[in-house]
Amino acid sequence: MILTLLLVANTLTYDVLISAGHEGRPARCARFPKHHCNLGAAGERYWTPIVADAATAILRKHGVTVARLPADFEGNYKVDAAVFIHFDGASPPCSSAASIGYAKKSDAVVANAWRKLYGSYWPFGFEPDNFTVGLREYYAYKQVEARDAAMVIELGELTCPAQHAWLGHKLQWEGELLAYFLSRLIGRGGVPNPAPFTSRSQTPRQYPPRQTPVLARSGCNRCPMEALGQDIGDAPRMLAKLPRSEWIMHRSFLTQDALRSGLLRRLLCGLFAGGDPLS
Ligand SMILES: [Zn+2]
C-alpha cells in the first residue's frame, strides 16, 4: 500500500511530454550516472531546445499542459503523448535522413502519421522506423507511460550540409508543426496547422553555427563513435565489442567534447589506421 502510494506520488501527469535531446549535458550527467552522457551530433544540443521550446509555448498557449524536460530527468510521467526531439549525425555525411523511434509496436501508426505530415515538407526522406538501437531502446521510454504514443523524433541529419541548411532557419517552424501534430494526436488544444515555411512568412533566425566534427589525426578525420551514445569512458569497451559495420550504423561522430579523452583518440586512430572505410 505504502509502495503504491509512493509510486503514484512519483508519477507526474501532463497532456504532453517534450524532451530536448542532449539538453543539459554534460553539466547534469553526474546526476544521472546510469545514463550515457551522449552529447549528440555536432550542434544538436543547440537546436533541440529551440524546437522543444517553440512547440511547448504554442501548446501551452492553447491550454495543453506540457512537461518540458531536458535530456535527463527524474521521476515517471503519465501523458497522452511524449516526444524526444533529436537531430542525427551520420558517417559518411548525407547517408541518413529523418527518422522515428518507439518502443511499442502500436506507436507505428502514430509514427506513420508524423512521417506523412513532416514528409509533406521535408525533402530528404526518412530512414526506416527504429533503425538504430538508440531509437528502439531509447533510455527514457521506461519513465513515460503514454496513452497515444511515445516517440523519438529525429528531424534530420545535421552532418549533411543540404539538410543542415534546410533546417537551419526553420527551427521555430518545426516546433509549430510538432505542436500542431501533438495537439491533433491527443485531441486537445486545437493548435492550427502552421503555413508552410517561407522566408516571407517568418523572419529567418540565425542559430549558433554548426560545429565541425573533428578528429585530431590525419587519415582519421571522420571516426564514427560515441557508439550508440555511450559515455565516452565506455568507448574502448564498446568499440571492442562492436563490429565495424555496426559503428557505421550508429552514425555519430566524435565531437570536440569527446576528444578530450586522449586515450580514446589514440585507440580510435589506431583502430582506423588499418584502412578506414569512412575516411
Ligand atoms: Zn541526438
py3Dmol code that shows the C-alpha trace and the ligand (Angstrom):
import py3Dmol

protein = """\
ATOM      1  CA  MET A   1       0.000   0.000   0.000  1.00  0.00           C
ATOM      2  CA  ILE A   2       2.738   2.409   1.008  1.00  0.00           C
ATOM      3  CA  LEU A   3       4.727   1.367  -2.026  1.00  0.00           C
ATOM      4  CA  THR A   4       1.717   2.002  -4.276  1.00  0.00           C
ATOM      5  CA  LEU A   5       1.260   5.450  -2.798  1.00  0.00           C
ATOM      6  CA  LEU A   6       4.915   6.236  -3.286  1.00  0.00           C
ATOM      7  CA  LEU A   7       4.764   5.134  -6.912  1.00  0.00           C
ATOM      8  CA  VAL A   8       1.676   7.199  -7.563  1.00  0.00           C
ATOM      9  CA  ALA A   9       3.189  10.212  -5.831  1.00  0.00           C
ATOM     10  CA  ASN A  10       6.250   9.888  -8.025  1.00  0.00           C
ATOM     11  CA  THR A  11       4.227   9.884 -11.246  1.00  0.00           C
ATOM     12  CA  LEU A  12       3.500  13.260 -12.779  1.00  0.00           C
ATOM     13  CA  THR A  13       0.584  13.743 -15.122  1.00  0.00           C
ATOM     14  CA  TYR A  14       0.572  16.069 -18.147  1.00  0.00           C
ATOM     15  CA  ASP A  15      -1.068  16.134 -21.529  1.00  0.00           C
ATOM     16  CA  VAL A  16       2.241  16.085 -23.369  1.00  0.00           C
ATOM     17  CA  LEU A  17       5.895  15.482 -22.553  1.00  0.00           C
ATOM     18  CA  ILE A  18       8.533  17.191 -24.691  1.00  0.00           C
ATOM     19  CA  SER A  19      12.177  16.411 -24.062  1.00  0.00           C
ATOM     20  CA  ALA A  20      15.012  18.171 -25.897  1.00  0.00           C
ATOM     21  CA  GLY A  21      17.644  15.604 -26.824  1.00  0.00           C
ATOM     22  CA  HIS A  22      21.036  16.066 -25.118  1.00  0.00           C
ATOM     23  CA  GLU A  23      19.890  19.263 -23.422  1.00  0.00           C
ATOM     24  CA  GLY A  24      21.570  19.804 -20.074  1.00  0.00           C
ATOM     25  CA  ARG A  25      24.596  17.674 -20.917  1.00  0.00           C
ATOM     26  CA  PRO A  26      27.304  17.352 -19.975  1.00  0.00           C
ATOM     27  CA  ALA A  27      26.652  19.558 -16.924  1.00  0.00           C
ATOM     28  CA  ARG A  28      23.916  17.329 -15.499  1.00  0.00           C
ATOM     29  CA  CYS A  29      25.424  13.979 -16.438  1.00  0.00           C
ATOM     30  CA  ALA A  30      26.845  13.388 -12.962  1.00  0.00           C
ATOM     31  CA  ARG A  31      23.305  13.374 -11.569  1.00  0.00           C
ATOM     32  CA  PHE A  32      22.391  10.527 -13.895  1.00  0.00           C
ATOM     33  CA  PRO A  33      25.313   8.124 -13.703  1.00  0.00           C
ATOM     34  CA  LYS A  34      23.301   5.321 -15.298  1.00  0.00           C
ATOM     35  CA  HIS A  35      22.629   7.362 -18.433  1.00  0.00           C
ATOM     36  CA  HIS A  36      25.217   7.514 -21.164  1.00  0.00           C
ATOM     37  CA  CYS A  37      26.345  11.094 -21.461  1.00  0.00           C
ATOM     38  CA  ASN A  38      25.928  11.251 -25.220  1.00  0.00           C
ATOM     39  CA  LEU A  39      26.332  14.826 -26.429  1.00  0.00           C
ATOM     40  CA  GLY A  40      24.725  14.180 -29.797  1.00  0.00           C
ATOM     41  CA  ALA A  41      25.694  15.237 -33.289  1.00  0.00           C
ATOM     42  CA  ALA A  42      27.735  18.411 -33.600  1.00  0.00           C
ATOM     43  CA  GLY A  43      25.431  21.353 -32.974  1.00  0.00           C
ATOM     44  CA  GLU A  44      22.475  19.188 -31.967  1.00  0.00           C
ATOM     45  CA  ARG A  45      22.419  20.352 -28.353  1.00  0.00           C
ATOM     46  CA  TYR A  46      21.863  23.934 -29.521  1.00  0.00           C
ATOM     47  CA  TRP A  47      18.958  23.085 -31.764  1.00  0.00           C
ATOM     48  CA  THR A  48      16.794  20.594 -29.877  1.00  0.00           C
ATOM     49  CA  PRO A  49      15.818  23.116 -27.127  1.00  0.00           C
ATOM     50  CA  ILE A  50      14.779  25.683 -29.748  1.00  0.00           C
ATOM     51  CA  VAL A  51      12.321  23.249 -31.333  1.00  0.00           C
ATOM     52  CA  ALA A  52      11.162  21.960 -27.932  1.00  0.00           C
ATOM     53  CA  ASP A  53      10.590  25.479 -26.579  1.00  0.00           C
ATOM     54  CA  ALA A  54       8.671  26.549 -29.677  1.00  0.00           C
ATOM     55  CA  ALA A  55       6.359  23.537 -29.544  1.00  0.00           C
ATOM     56  CA  THR A  56       5.869  23.921 -25.793  1.00  0.00           C
ATOM     57  CA  ALA A  57       4.994  27.621 -25.976  1.00  0.00           C
ATOM     58  CA  ILE A  58       2.338  27.040 -28.631  1.00  0.00           C
ATOM     59  CA  LEU A  59       0.769  24.076 -26.866  1.00  0.00           C
ATOM     60  CA  ARG A  60       0.623  25.924 -23.549  1.00  0.00           C
ATOM     61  CA  LYS A  61      -0.918  28.920 -25.253  1.00  0.00           C
ATOM     62  CA  HIS A  62      -3.692  26.585 -26.370  1.00  0.00           C
ATOM     63  CA  GLY A  63      -4.270  25.175 -22.916  1.00  0.00           C
ATOM     64  CA  VAL A  64      -2.320  21.952 -23.292  1.00  0.00           C
ATOM     65  CA  THR A  65      -0.224  21.041 -20.252  1.00  0.00           C
ATOM     66  CA  VAL A  66       3.378  20.242 -21.175  1.00  0.00           C
ATOM     67  CA  ALA A  67       6.193  18.690 -19.215  1.00  0.00           C
ATOM     68  CA  ARG A  68       9.116  20.392 -20.926  1.00  0.00           C
ATOM     69  CA  LEU A  69      12.143  18.352 -19.966  1.00  0.00           C
ATOM     70  CA  PRO A  70      15.853  18.225 -20.762  1.00  0.00           C
ATOM     71  CA  ALA A  71      17.568  15.031 -21.855  1.00  0.00           C
ATOM     72  CA  ASP A  72      17.799  13.571 -18.355  1.00  0.00           C
ATOM     73  CA  PHE A  73      15.031  13.805 -15.794  1.00  0.00           C
ATOM     74  CA  GLU A  74      13.881  12.176 -12.627  1.00  0.00           C
ATOM     75  CA  GLY A  75      10.566  10.524 -11.935  1.00  0.00           C
ATOM     76  CA  ASN A  76       7.878   8.980 -14.075  1.00  0.00           C
ATOM     77  CA  TYR A  77       5.341  10.639 -16.303  1.00  0.00           C
ATOM     78  CA  LYS A  78       1.848   9.710 -17.356  1.00  0.00           C
ATOM     79  CA  VAL A  79       0.931  11.604 -20.507  1.00  0.00           C
ATOM     80  CA  ASP A  80      -1.172  11.376 -23.620  1.00  0.00           C
ATOM     81  CA  ALA A  81       1.864  11.762 -25.876  1.00  0.00           C
ATOM     82  CA  ALA A  82       5.619  12.095 -25.450  1.00  0.00           C
ATOM     83  CA  VAL A  83       8.263  13.207 -27.923  1.00  0.00           C
ATOM     84  CA  PHE A  84      12.027  13.184 -27.552  1.00  0.00           C
ATOM     85  CA  ILE A  85      13.444  15.625 -30.076  1.00  0.00           C
ATOM     86  CA  HIS A  86      16.725  14.887 -31.832  1.00  0.00           C
ATOM     87  CA  PHE A  87      18.739  15.579 -34.936  1.00  0.00           C
ATOM     88  CA  ASP A  88      21.005  12.921 -36.396  1.00  0.00           C
ATOM     89  CA  GLY A  89      24.653  12.719 -37.342  1.00  0.00           C
ATOM     90  CA  ALA A  90      25.872  10.298 -39.980  1.00  0.00           C
ATOM     91  CA  SER A  91      29.026   8.928 -41.488  1.00  0.00           C
ATOM     92  CA  PRO A  92      29.578   9.453 -44.300  1.00  0.00           C
ATOM     93  CA  PRO A  93      27.645  12.723 -44.319  1.00  0.00           C
ATOM     94  CA  CYS A  94      24.291  12.701 -46.097  1.00  0.00           C
ATOM     95  CA  SER A  95      23.850   8.946 -45.687  1.00  0.00           C
ATOM     96  CA  SER A  96      20.980   9.438 -43.264  1.00  0.00           C
ATOM     97  CA  ALA A  97      17.755  11.403 -43.079  1.00  0.00           C
ATOM     98  CA  ALA A  98      14.898  11.948 -40.660  1.00  0.00           C
ATOM     99  CA  SER A  99      13.710   9.001 -38.596  1.00  0.00           C
ATOM    100  CA  ILE A 100      11.352   7.897 -35.849  1.00  0.00           C
ATOM    101  CA  GLY A 101      11.779   5.566 -32.904  1.00  0.00           C
ATOM    102  CA  TYR A 102       9.375   3.956 -30.475  1.00  0.00           C
ATOM    103  CA  ALA A 103       9.157   1.019 -28.109  1.00  0.00           C
ATOM    104  CA  LYS A 104       5.571  -0.092 -28.637  1.00  0.00           C
ATOM    105  CA  LYS A 105       4.560  -1.622 -31.954  1.00  0.00           C
ATOM    106  CA  SER A 106       1.227   0.155 -31.690  1.00  0.00           C
ATOM    107  CA  ASP A 107       3.026   3.509 -31.929  1.00  0.00           C
ATOM    108  CA  ALA A 108       3.889   2.711 -35.552  1.00  0.00           C
ATOM    109  CA  VAL A 109       0.553   4.170 -36.630  1.00  0.00           C
ATOM    110  CA  VAL A 110       1.344   7.495 -34.982  1.00  0.00           C
ATOM    111  CA  ALA A 111       4.882   7.426 -36.374  1.00  0.00           C
ATOM    112  CA  ASN A 112       3.392   6.962 -39.807  1.00  0.00           C
ATOM    113  CA  ALA A 113       1.141   9.976 -39.308  1.00  0.00           C
ATOM    114  CA  TRP A 114       4.159  12.121 -38.343  1.00  0.00           C
ATOM    115  CA  ARG A 115       6.102  10.838 -41.369  1.00  0.00           C
ATOM    116  CA  LYS A 116       3.194  11.784 -43.602  1.00  0.00           C
ATOM    117  CA  LEU A 117       2.890  15.276 -42.139  1.00  0.00           C
ATOM    118  CA  TYR A 118       6.603  16.103 -41.870  1.00  0.00           C
ATOM    119  CA  GLY A 119       7.340  14.307 -45.134  1.00  0.00           C
ATOM    120  CA  SER A 120       4.973  16.630 -46.971  1.00  0.00           C
ATOM    121  CA  TYR A 121       7.535  19.396 -46.315  1.00  0.00           C
ATOM    122  CA  TRP A 122      10.801  17.596 -45.561  1.00  0.00           C
ATOM    123  CA  PRO A 123      12.526  16.793 -48.858  1.00  0.00           C
ATOM    124  CA  PHE A 124      15.250  14.419 -47.682  1.00  0.00           C
ATOM    125  CA  GLY A 125      13.234  11.326 -46.790  1.00  0.00           C
ATOM    126  CA  PHE A 126      13.195   9.024 -43.791  1.00  0.00           C
ATOM    127  CA  GLU A 127      15.171   6.071 -42.550  1.00  0.00           C
ATOM    128  CA  PRO A 128      13.100   3.035 -41.536  1.00  0.00           C
ATOM    129  CA  ASP A 129      11.494   3.353 -38.107  1.00  0.00           C
ATOM    130  CA  ASN A 130      13.662   2.086 -35.233  1.00  0.00           C
ATOM    131  CA  PHE A 131      16.677   1.629 -37.491  1.00  0.00           C
ATOM    132  CA  THR A 132      19.114   2.136 -34.615  1.00  0.00           C
ATOM    133  CA  VAL A 133      19.213   0.668 -31.143  1.00  0.00           C
ATOM    134  CA  GLY A 134      19.107   4.225 -29.837  1.00  0.00           C
ATOM    135  CA  LEU A 135      15.700   4.662 -31.450  1.00  0.00           C
ATOM    136  CA  ARG A 136      14.348   1.254 -30.458  1.00  0.00           C
ATOM    137  CA  GLU A 137      15.565   1.273 -26.901  1.00  0.00           C
ATOM    138  CA  TYR A 138      15.691   4.937 -26.002  1.00  0.00           C
ATOM    139  CA  TYR A 139      16.639   5.248 -22.332  1.00  0.00           C
ATOM    140  CA  ALA A 140      13.711   7.469 -21.348  1.00  0.00           C
ATOM    141  CA  TYR A 141      10.895   5.296 -22.702  1.00  0.00           C
ATOM    142  CA  LYS A 142      10.719   3.490 -19.398  1.00  0.00           C
ATOM    143  CA  GLN A 143       9.995   6.669 -17.474  1.00  0.00           C
ATOM    144  CA  VAL A 144       6.949   7.507 -19.556  1.00  0.00           C
ATOM    145  CA  GLU A 145       3.544   5.936 -19.834  1.00  0.00           C
ATOM    146  CA  ALA A 146       1.942   7.463 -22.910  1.00  0.00           C
ATOM    147  CA  ARG A 147      -1.647   6.838 -23.920  1.00  0.00           C
ATOM    148  CA  ASP A 148      -1.260   7.665 -27.615  1.00  0.00           C
ATOM    149  CA  ALA A 149       2.451   7.397 -28.380  1.00  0.00           C
ATOM    150  CA  ALA A 150       5.995   7.946 -27.089  1.00  0.00           C
ATOM    151  CA  MET A 151       8.440   8.603 -29.895  1.00  0.00           C
ATOM    152  CA  VAL A 152      11.966   9.728 -30.577  1.00  0.00           C
ATOM    153  CA  ILE A 153      11.762  12.147 -33.477  1.00  0.00           C
ATOM    154  CA  GLU A 154      14.934  12.741 -35.463  1.00  0.00           C
ATOM    155  CA  LEU A 155      14.233  15.809 -37.563  1.00  0.00           C
ATOM    156  CA  GLY A 156      17.114  15.429 -39.999  1.00  0.00           C
ATOM    157  CA  GLU A 157      20.845  14.852 -40.374  1.00  0.00           C
ATOM    158  CA  LEU A 158      22.897  17.777 -39.140  1.00  0.00           C
ATOM    159  CA  THR A 159      26.097  16.470 -40.656  1.00  0.00           C
ATOM    160  CA  CYS A 160      24.623  16.777 -44.149  1.00  0.00           C
ATOM    161  CA  PRO A 161      25.137  20.343 -45.398  1.00  0.00           C
ATOM    162  CA  ALA A 162      21.972  20.324 -47.513  1.00  0.00           C
ATOM    163  CA  GLN A 163      19.799  19.044 -44.663  1.00  0.00           C
ATOM    164  CA  HIS A 164      21.506  21.375 -42.208  1.00  0.00           C
ATOM    165  CA  ALA A 165      20.820  24.336 -44.468  1.00  0.00           C
ATOM    166  CA  TRP A 166      17.182  23.363 -44.926  1.00  0.00           C
ATOM    167  CA  LEU A 167      16.662  23.001 -41.182  1.00  0.00           C
ATOM    168  CA  GLY A 168      18.733  25.955 -40.068  1.00  0.00           C
ATOM    169  CA  HIS A 169      16.143  28.682 -40.480  1.00  0.00           C
ATOM    170  CA  LYS A 170      13.115  26.552 -39.717  1.00  0.00           C
ATOM    171  CA  LEU A 171      13.565  25.528 -36.099  1.00  0.00           C
ATOM    172  CA  GLN A 172      10.715  27.704 -34.854  1.00  0.00           C
ATOM    173  CA  TRP A 173       8.521  26.395 -37.646  1.00  0.00           C
ATOM    174  CA  GLU A 174       9.484  22.809 -36.802  1.00  0.00           C
ATOM    175  CA  GLY A 175       8.232  23.447 -33.284  1.00  0.00           C
ATOM    176  CA  GLU A 176       4.974  24.847 -34.633  1.00  0.00           C
ATOM    177  CA  LEU A 177       4.453  21.813 -36.839  1.00  0.00           C
ATOM    178  CA  LEU A 178       5.167  19.486 -33.944  1.00  0.00           C
ATOM    179  CA  ALA A 179       2.735  21.383 -31.697  1.00  0.00           C
ATOM    180  CA  TYR A 180       0.030  21.056 -34.345  1.00  0.00           C
ATOM    181  CA  PHE A 181       0.737  17.341 -34.696  1.00  0.00           C
ATOM    182  CA  LEU A 182       0.654  16.693 -30.955  1.00  0.00           C
ATOM    183  CA  SER A 183      -2.485  18.723 -30.454  1.00  0.00           C
ATOM    184  CA  ARG A 184      -4.295  16.740 -33.126  1.00  0.00           C
ATOM    185  CA  LEU A 185      -2.935  13.471 -31.800  1.00  0.00           C
ATOM    186  CA  ILE A 186      -4.223  13.975 -28.275  1.00  0.00           C
ATOM    187  CA  GLY A 187      -7.401  15.752 -29.394  1.00  0.00           C
ATOM    188  CA  ARG A 188      -6.782  18.849 -27.304  1.00  0.00           C
ATOM    189  CA  GLY A 189      -5.825  22.468 -27.837  1.00  0.00           C
ATOM    190  CA  GLY A 190      -6.874  22.920 -31.442  1.00  0.00           C
ATOM    191  CA  VAL A 191      -3.407  24.195 -32.427  1.00  0.00           C
ATOM    192  CA  PRO A 192      -3.637  25.347 -36.063  1.00  0.00           C
ATOM    193  CA  ASN A 193      -1.540  23.861 -38.826  1.00  0.00           C
ATOM    194  CA  PRO A 194       1.275  26.337 -39.486  1.00  0.00           C
ATOM    195  CA  ALA A 195       1.533  27.537 -43.033  1.00  0.00           C
ATOM    196  CA  PRO A 196       4.401  26.007 -44.987  1.00  0.00           C
ATOM    197  CA  PHE A 197       7.600  27.769 -44.105  1.00  0.00           C
ATOM    198  CA  THR A 198       8.551  30.587 -46.401  1.00  0.00           C
ATOM    199  CA  SER A 199      11.214  33.193 -45.887  1.00  0.00           C
ATOM    200  CA  ARG A 200       8.499  35.843 -46.202  1.00  0.00           C
ATOM    201  CA  SER A 201       6.168  34.475 -43.565  1.00  0.00           C
ATOM    202  CA  GLN A 202       8.812  34.122 -40.886  1.00  0.00           C
ATOM    203  CA  THR A 203      11.896  36.119 -40.227  1.00  0.00           C
ATOM    204  CA  PRO A 204      14.900  33.856 -40.651  1.00  0.00           C
ATOM    205  CA  ARG A 205      16.788  33.427 -37.447  1.00  0.00           C
ATOM    206  CA  GLN A 206      20.457  32.930 -37.019  1.00  0.00           C
ATOM    207  CA  TYR A 207      21.220  29.868 -34.962  1.00  0.00           C
ATOM    208  CA  PRO A 208      24.595  29.004 -33.499  1.00  0.00           C
ATOM    209  CA  PRO A 209      26.987  27.868 -36.192  1.00  0.00           C
ATOM    210  CA  ARG A 210      27.493  24.207 -36.763  1.00  0.00           C
ATOM    211  CA  GLN A 211      30.487  22.715 -35.053  1.00  0.00           C
ATOM    212  CA  THR A 212      32.532  20.718 -37.477  1.00  0.00           C
ATOM    213  CA  PRO A 213      33.214  17.205 -36.283  1.00  0.00           C
ATOM    214  CA  VAL A 214      36.914  16.742 -35.904  1.00  0.00           C
ATOM    215  CA  LEU A 215      39.420  14.094 -35.187  1.00  0.00           C
ATOM    216  CA  ALA A 216      42.917  15.053 -34.386  1.00  0.00           C
ATOM    217  CA  ARG A 217      44.896  12.812 -36.669  1.00  0.00           C
ATOM    218  CA  SER A 218      45.059  12.971 -40.421  1.00  0.00           C
ATOM    219  CA  GLY A 219      43.691   9.926 -42.125  1.00  0.00           C
ATOM    220  CA  CYS A 220      41.277   9.550 -39.262  1.00  0.00           C
ATOM    221  CA  ASN A 221      39.102  12.520 -39.767  1.00  0.00           C
ATOM    222  CA  ARG A 222      35.655  11.079 -39.542  1.00  0.00           C
ATOM    223  CA  CYS A 223      35.838   8.346 -36.997  1.00  0.00           C
ATOM    224  CA  PRO A 224      32.301   7.317 -36.132  1.00  0.00           C
ATOM    225  CA  MET A 225      31.917   6.872 -32.431  1.00  0.00           C
ATOM    226  CA  GLU A 226      30.014   7.850 -29.456  1.00  0.00           C
ATOM    227  CA  ALA A 227      28.742   4.446 -30.399  1.00  0.00           C
ATOM    228  CA  LEU A 228      25.112   4.325 -29.504  1.00  0.00           C
ATOM    229  CA  GLY A 229      25.574   7.309 -27.311  1.00  0.00           C
ATOM    230  CA  GLN A 230      27.732   5.535 -24.807  1.00  0.00           C
ATOM    231  CA  ASP A 231      29.592   7.566 -22.292  1.00  0.00           C
ATOM    232  CA  ILE A 232      32.994   8.340 -23.617  1.00  0.00           C
ATOM    233  CA  GLY A 233      34.547   6.412 -20.759  1.00  0.00           C
ATOM    234  CA  ASP A 234      32.810   3.311 -22.090  1.00  0.00           C
ATOM    235  CA  ALA A 235      34.058   3.821 -25.603  1.00  0.00           C
ATOM    236  CA  PRO A 236      37.033   1.474 -25.621  1.00  0.00           C
ATOM    237  CA  ARG A 237      34.868  -1.296 -24.199  1.00  0.00           C
ATOM    238  CA  MET A 238      32.092  -0.567 -26.660  1.00  0.00           C
ATOM    239  CA  LEU A 239      34.456  -0.487 -29.592  1.00  0.00           C
ATOM    240  CA  ALA A 240      35.962  -3.782 -28.640  1.00  0.00           C
ATOM    241  CA  LYS A 241      32.525  -5.358 -28.786  1.00  0.00           C
ATOM    242  CA  LEU A 242      31.215  -3.823 -31.966  1.00  0.00           C
ATOM    243  CA  PRO A 243      31.971  -4.947 -35.493  1.00  0.00           C
ATOM    244  CA  ARG A 244      32.979  -2.049 -37.694  1.00  0.00           C
ATOM    245  CA  SER A 245      29.788  -2.270 -39.721  1.00  0.00           C
ATOM    246  CA  GLU A 246      27.900  -1.533 -36.529  1.00  0.00           C
ATOM    247  CA  TRP A 247      29.839   1.646 -35.890  1.00  0.00           C
ATOM    248  CA  ILE A 248      28.793   2.858 -39.285  1.00  0.00           C
ATOM    249  CA  MET A 249      25.199   2.108 -38.458  1.00  0.00           C
ATOM    250  CA  HIS A 250      25.286   4.182 -35.334  1.00  0.00           C
ATOM    251  CA  ARG A 251      26.033   7.199 -37.440  1.00  0.00           C
ATOM    252  CA  SER A 252      27.516   9.501 -34.879  1.00  0.00           C
ATOM    253  CA  PHE A 253      30.671  11.464 -34.837  1.00  0.00           C
ATOM    254  CA  LEU A 254      33.255  12.071 -32.271  1.00  0.00           C
ATOM    255  CA  THR A 255      32.767  15.576 -31.066  1.00  0.00           C
ATOM    256  CA  GLN A 256      35.284  18.050 -29.798  1.00  0.00           C
ATOM    257  CA  ASP A 257      33.986  17.345 -26.293  1.00  0.00           C
ATOM    258  CA  ALA A 258      34.571  13.665 -26.671  1.00  0.00           C
ATOM    259  CA  LEU A 259      38.054  14.151 -27.937  1.00  0.00           C
ATOM    260  CA  ARG A 260      39.229  15.372 -24.592  1.00  0.00           C
ATOM    261  CA  SER A 261      39.955  11.749 -23.943  1.00  0.00           C
ATOM    262  CA  GLY A 262      43.425  11.312 -25.402  1.00  0.00           C
ATOM    263  CA  LEU A 263      43.296   7.607 -24.746  1.00  0.00           C
ATOM    264  CA  LEU A 264      40.173   7.247 -26.793  1.00  0.00           C
ATOM    265  CA  ARG A 265      41.635   9.285 -29.611  1.00  0.00           C
ATOM    266  CA  ARG A 266      44.692   7.096 -29.767  1.00  0.00           C
ATOM    267  CA  LEU A 267      42.618   3.954 -29.624  1.00  0.00           C
ATOM    268  CA  LEU A 268      40.310   5.076 -32.375  1.00  0.00           C
ATOM    269  CA  CYS A 269      43.043   6.249 -34.638  1.00  0.00           C
ATOM    270  CA  GLY A 270      44.946   3.042 -34.081  1.00  0.00           C
ATOM    271  CA  LEU A 271      41.893   1.042 -34.978  1.00  0.00           C
ATOM    272  CA  PHE A 272      41.215   3.082 -38.044  1.00  0.00           C
ATOM    273  CA  ALA A 273      44.811   3.248 -39.212  1.00  0.00           C
ATOM    274  CA  GLY A 274      44.463  -0.137 -40.849  1.00  0.00           C
ATOM    275  CA  GLY A 275      42.242   1.309 -43.563  1.00  0.00           C
ATOM    276  CA  ASP A 276      39.344   3.430 -42.502  1.00  0.00           C
ATOM    277  CA  PRO A 277      36.395   2.752 -44.811  1.00  0.00           C
ATOM    278  CA  LEU A 278      34.856   6.021 -43.762  1.00  0.00           C
ATOM    279  CA  SER A 279      37.617   8.499 -44.327  1.00  0.00           C
TER     280      SER A 279
END
"""
ligand_1 = """\
1
ZN
Zn 20.513 13.008 -30.594
"""
view = py3Dmol.view(width=600, height=400)
view.addModel(protein, "pdb")
view.setStyle({"model": 0}, {"cartoon": {"style": "trace"}})
view.addModel(ligand_1, "xyz")
view.setStyle({"model": 1}, {"stick": {}})
view.zoomTo()
view.show()
